[in-house]
Amino acid sequence: QVQLVESGGGSVQAGSSLTLTCTASGRTAGSYTMAWDRQAPGKEREFVAAVQGRRRNVTDYGDSVKGRFTISRDNTGMTAYLQMNSLKPDDPAIYYCRDTTYWGQGTQVPVSS
């Protein structure tokens, strides 16, 4: 069974940085697109970033995080990272990792001003 497990969440101050990690298990290849979404209380889930499987230099970002967040994945393709810089008070949310089929349980990132 495929599982996606996020880690790295935690409280940070506005302006600081944090890296989230998503590790996939149960797959034999890391050729799937991996992505991060987030959902803040009372808001709809929002697309954050995505990185392709085979062309790992191909990435996409939501408008609210462009220029501040960077998505990447390791050489195996099984782990994806979300480097978040210049965190803003608008960034607090539960961050979810997903691929084309599966979702992780989410990791919380609260940001204090």
Secondary structure, 3 states (H helix, E strand, C coil): CCEEEEECCCCEECCCCEEEEEEEECCCCCCCCEEEEEECCCCCCEEEEEECCCCCCCEEECCCCCCCEEEEECCCCCEEEEEECCCCCCCCEEEEEECCCCECCCEEECEEC
